[in-house]
Amino acid sequence: MGLSYKFGFIGAGNMGFAMMQGLARAFQPEQICFYERDLNRAKKAAEATGAATADSGLACASSSEYVILAVKPQQLRAAAEEIREGISRRQILISIAPGISIEDLKGIFGEEKRVVRAMPNTPALVGEGMSGVCYDERLFSQEEQETIRRFFESFGRMALVEERLIHAVVCVSGSSPAYVYLFLEALADSGVKYGLPRDLAYEMAAQAVLGSARMLMETGEHPGRLKDQVCSPGGTTIAAVEALEEHGLRNAVMKGCDACFEKCGNIR
């Protein structure tokens, strides 16, 4: 079996497309192929990345060294039925489906298959993704591990985690962009309420979140300490923080993560 491509994507939905965008910047587009059933989505992905379009999932999988299962967990078994015959032990499977364990994937594709399980997030589209990644390092060469690292870092940051922690990664990183967008929308709505044009309100709110996140990453300070630096005694910010605490901001976020974590264990 000849392997014509370095990477083959099964699915080019929101997450698959975001990953392909980053990958096409770090590797040659000629090294990438994909299969997507939705013709409009496939056309968009091909035009944006320069990746080759495969005629079927099996054709894509059987010609790629690294096969990325970029499908929803509910679609994974159907996709597996189509591509299983095209996967050998010398290839590497990368799955981004939440709730589907490495053991589950080996049960579907064969115990001898080599599997990487990951949870990226949609900011990968702009090169600012965060991926929690787990795999058995004993099964992969140093060169393969380096390629896996380069793959995930092509669209953001990567952290190796134990598989038992992957559901927590979904809560804190995989799903959390949605929580951040809710916060941004509410923040901008408040600006509009007090007279700011909506476009300007969104720009200001987004830059505040972006800058705050960068400060946390670059200074290494505890977020509570950074919060304290904004809260002058008797000032406007501490008044807002008091109101947010009164209305349960922290509890709401943690309860949302609880619901996310519980759902991760019940996806089939």
C-alpha positions, -999 to 999 in steps of 0.1 A, spaced: 0 0 0 15 33 -11 11 63 13 9 94 -9 0 119 18 13 127 52 -21 136 67 -56 125 57 -87 141 73 -119 122 75 -143 151 78 -138 188 72 -164 203 95 -157 233 118 -130 215 138 -114 196 109 -113 227 87 -97 247 115 -70 221 120 -64 218 82 -60 256 80 -31 256 105 -16 224 91 -15 239 56 7 267 69 32 244 87 34 216 61 30 216 23 -6 215 12 4 187 -11 10 165 20 -27 168 30 -58 152 17 -93 150 31 -128 135 25 -159 154 33 -194 143 23 -209 178 21 -198 191 -13 -201 228 -5 -180 223 27 -155 202 7 -151 229 -20 -145 256 7 -119 235 25 -100 227 -8 -100 263 -19 -88 276 15 -61 250 22 -50 237 -12 -54 201 2 -64 173 -22 -100 161 -21 -104 123 -19 -133 104 -36 -141 84 -5 -131 80 32 -114 48 23 -93 64 -4 -82 91 19 -74 68 48 -55 42 28 -32 67 13 -22 87 45 4 82 71 -16 100 98 -54 96 96 -74 122 115 -109 113 125 -124 147 125 -160 136 128 -186 139 156 -187 109 181 -221 100 168 -207 96 133 -175 79 142 -186 43 139 -201 49 105 -169 65 93 -149 36 108 -169 11 88 -159 29 56 -122 33 63 -113 3 86 -99 -18 58 -75 10 47 -58 13 81 -26 -7 88 -4 -8 119 22 14 103 -3 42 101 -14 64 130 -50 72 139 -57 106 155 -92 110 170 -108 142 182 -142 127 191 -151 135 228 -162 106 249 -146 79 227 -116 64 245 -85 49 230 -98 15 242 -130 21 223 -111 31 192 -89 0 194 -121 -21 197 -134 -5 165 -102 -5 144 -83 -34 159 -62 -39 191 -29 -36 172 -37 -1 158 -18 29 171 -41 56 183 -37 92 195 -67 108 213 -70 145 214 -92 174 223 -85 206 203 -107 237 201 -119 260 174 -95 289 179 -72 266 159 -88 284 129 -67 315 137 -36 295 150 -45 300 187 -59 265 194 -52 245 226 -51 207 223 -50 181 251 -33 150 237 -28 115 250 -12 84 236 10 55 246 45 68 239 60 33 239 42 26 206 56 56 187 91 64 175 107 97 184 102 109 148 65 101 150 61 118 184 78 149 169 54 148 139 25 146 163 38 176 182 43 196 150 8 186 139 -9 200 169 14 230 173 7 240 137 -26 255 149 -18 264 185 -5 249 217 -4 213 228 -2 196 262 3 159 268 -22 146 294 -32 113 309 -63 99 292 -82 99 325 -80 138 324 -93 142 288 -129 149 300 -115 178 321 -97 191 290 -130 191 272 -146 212 300 -117 237 304 -105 240 268 -124 221 242 -159 235 249 -148 267 267 -146 290 237 -184 289 237 -185 301 273 -160 329 264 -182 340 235 -212 341 258 -193 363 282 -181 385 253 -216 389 240 -229 399 274 -201 423 280 -207 439 246 -244 441 252 -237 461 284 -216 485 264 -244 489 239 -269 495 268 -248 525 278 -244 539 243 -214 523 226 -218 513 190 -221 475 188 -190 470 166 -169 490 190 -183 472 220 -174 438 205 -139 451 196 -133 465 231 -146 434 249 -126 410 226 -94 429 231 -99 430 268 -102 392 269 -73 387 245 -50 411 265 -60 396 298 -53 360 286 -19 371 272 -10 388 305 -18 355 324 2 334 299 32 358 298 35 369 334 27 335 350 9 353 377 -21 338 395 -53 351 380 -65 362 414 -35 385 417 -40 400 383 -76 406 392 -65 424 424 -43 447 404 -74 460 385 -95 464 417 -86 498 433 -99 502 469 -134 516 468 -133 517 430 -156 508 401 -140 474 394 -144 459 429 -180 471 428 -185 451 396 -167 420 410 -189 421 441 -220 421 419 -206 392 397 -199 372 429 -234 380 442 -250 367 410 -229 335 410 -205 340 380 -179 314 394 -206 289 403 -223 293 369 -190 285 351 -183 255 374 -218 241 370 -215 245 332 -182 225 333 -200 199 355 -226 195 328 -199 192 301 -180 167 321 -211 145 327 -220 146 290 -185 135 280 -191 102 299 -225 97 282 -217 102 245 -224 72 222 
